[in-house]
Each structure stands twice: as C-alpha cells, then as structure tokens.
Amino acid sequence: MNRNAIDLWVGIFVAMGIAAILFLALKVGNLVAFGNTPGYRLEAAFDNIGGLKLRAPVKAAGVVVGRVEKTRLDTKTYQAVVTMKIDNGYEFTTDTIASILTSGLLGEVYVGLDAGGDTKMLADGGTITKTQSGVVLEKLIGQFLFDKAAAGGTK
Amino acid sequence: MASVAENRAVHVLRRLGGVALGQLSRLGYSARFFVAVLRNTPEAFRRLHLTLREIYFSGVLSLVIILISGLFVGMVLALQGFDVLQRYGADQSLGVLVSLSLVRELGPVVAGLLFASRAGSAITAEIGLMKATEQLAAIEMMAVDPLARVVAPRFWGGVISMPLLAALFSTLGIFGAYLVGVRLIGIDAGAFWGNMEAAVDFRQDIVNGIIKSIVFGIAVSAIAVFEGYNAKPTAEGVSSATTRTVVTSSLAILALDFVLTVFMFRGVS
C-alpha cells in the first residue's frame, strides 16, 4: 500500500466520520432549531406545574411556538413561575390563558397558550396573568375516592 | 504446629504484599510511560505520514466491522424497542429510544469494545513483535527514539480514529433503526425523525457521547501501546500481552463509562 493510497483512504475515513458527526448534530440533535433561535421571554405563574420539565414545548393550537426555559418557586406567593422562550414571529395578547397540559395519558407535559381577544400584545419579559394549573393525578384520584366515600355515607 | 501455621500466614502476607507492590510500581511506570508518549506528540505530527498510516490501520480497516455492527445493533434495537413500546402505545417514540441509547451509550461503548479487540490488539501485537524481533532495539541503535517513531503515531492514530468510528457506529445504528422501524414495521417516518429531533439535545447527548468516545480512544490506545512496548520479547509474551490489552481495555471502557455517565447524566431533569 503506497503513501498516496493511504492518504486517500484516511481522507475518505475522516470525511465519513465528520459527516456522521454532522448528521448526528443536525438531523438527530436538531442543532439548528434548538441552538440560538431568536425569541423573547414570557413568564407565567402557576399554582402547580405538575411534571413540567425544562425544554418542554410551549404550544398554541397544537403548534410548537417556544420552549420552557426555566422554572422556579416564588417564595412570596408560593407559586411556580415558568419562564418560556417564545420564537420571534409569534405574538400573544395580554389576556392569553396559559395552562399546563398533558398529551395523552402518559405523554409529555407541555404549556398550552390560548390567545384572547385583547388588542394589546405581550412584549419581552411580559407576564401571563391568567393561568390554569396542571392536573395532578394523585389529587384527582384522592378527590374521586373522597367523593365516592361521601356518596356512600349519604345513602 | 502453631509455628508452621504462622510461617504459612507470613508467607501468604509476603506474597500479597509483593503482588501489591508490583502492581503499584507497574501503575507508576505506566503513568511515566504515558507522559513520555505525550511528550513525543510533536514528533507524531511532524512526520504526519506515520500517523496517517496508523489511522489507516486502526481506523479505515476497522470500518467494516464498525459499520456492520452498528447497522445490526440499530436494527435489533428497533425490533426490541418496538415490541416493548407498542404495549404502551408509544411506538412513535422508537426513534427517541434508539437515538438516545446509541448516541449516549451504545455508540461509544460498543464501538470502543470493537475498537479494542480489532485495533488495540493489532497495535499490541505489532509493537510486541517488533520488540521480540529486536526491531525496537535496532531503531534505538540508529539514534531514533522508538517512542517517537513507533509508539506515538500509533497512539495518536487510535485517539483520532475512535471518535470518528463511534459517530459512524451511531449513524449507521440510527439508519438501521430507520430501515426496520419505518420501512419494515411501518412507523410514520415523520414521527420517527420528529420525535428524535425533539428529544435529543446537542450539548447534553451528542457532545457528551463524543467526549466519551474520545476518552475511550485515549484509554484503549494508551493500554495497547503500553502492553505492546512492555511485552515479554517471546512468542508467548506477545500473545499474553495481546490478551491483556483486550481484557484491560474492555474493563477500562466499562469502568470509565460508568464514571463519565455519573458525571454527565446525574440529575438531568
């Protein structure tokens, strides 16, 4: 095997390897869409965010319009404050309702936005005041059992 | 009677101590050897054709086994994953399952194990045989440092090849899962790729996978050149050094993988 042939093969090998890394980065990891999409931030306070995770989608009418960037607990109101990064180009009215939703029974938890009828739009750093908390399954079951017991007692 | 038992106990202790001291000094020697190889790095890149030759031997010639293994691992993952996921009605997440397992774990680890047995053993056998046939001594006689001429290019050839091989393994695995999942079973192609793109994070998953494969490449190459360079210069010595390379580097890969995973994926929400 002479030197030129080795150079050629090594070149092919390295090119294939770099192509594979690029494929993983762009196609699998979707670097373009997640890296630095320009956007603005909105905040919303919920009584309970259930199983909401970082990078969970923010959807309006089922379309992904942003991602959850940060969740923290406000120690004054004891509410969960969710910071969302909304893609530029999507604007929401000031009376938008944000709710914590689950896709399917065991699916991912996401934030749903329902725009209202106001004419003013939320700007960067704005706060969504109308929120609806996530459904915690354990509480729901507890409620159900409690109702059952109450109904049984009156009989 | 008691003194016989005591003597035996002392003898056992002495043996144990001897083994422990031997292992410790071997560890110290291997660290010194590793530093010496690193110090000869400029030599490996000044005579680039030597390193390119080693990339050819340990990278290009490992391509066939890496690509075929990756394809089959991906296809099997897709079949097994589909079987479990469809019980929960989550068969749309097949792409997520396959890509995360490949990119995070199986790509670096399985490619590393294959690399250790395909290329690591070859490096050890070659250097060991050069030592047994006194070629290393001959090179040294010509005032050429065998660490610079023989060892450093092989080490760097392995270190450069390994991450590329792991990335190719993962890529072919995902392609194999696509063939089985989408073409054979009939999962929607959009769901397969879309869920994958949504779930795999570049920094968290792919960069960490590449870091893992670089670490494994360094470990396997260092062990391979060390065992070869310090093989007993006999046919038996070369064969046992080759065996040790495969065993030690496989164990090193698995242990390092655990440690790296603890650091990388601990407490990820």
Interface residues (C-beta under 8 A of the other chain):
Chain A: M1 R3 I6 D7 W9 V10 I12 F13 V14 M16 G17 I18 A20 I21 F23 L24 A25 K27 V28 G29 N30 L31 A33 F34 G35 K53 L54 R55 P57 G104 L106
Chain B: H49 L52 R53 I55 Y56 G59 V60 L63 Y88 G89 A90 S99 V103 S161 P163 L164 L165 A167 L168 S170 T171 I174 W193 M196 E197 A198 V200 D201 F202 D205 I206 G209 I210 S269
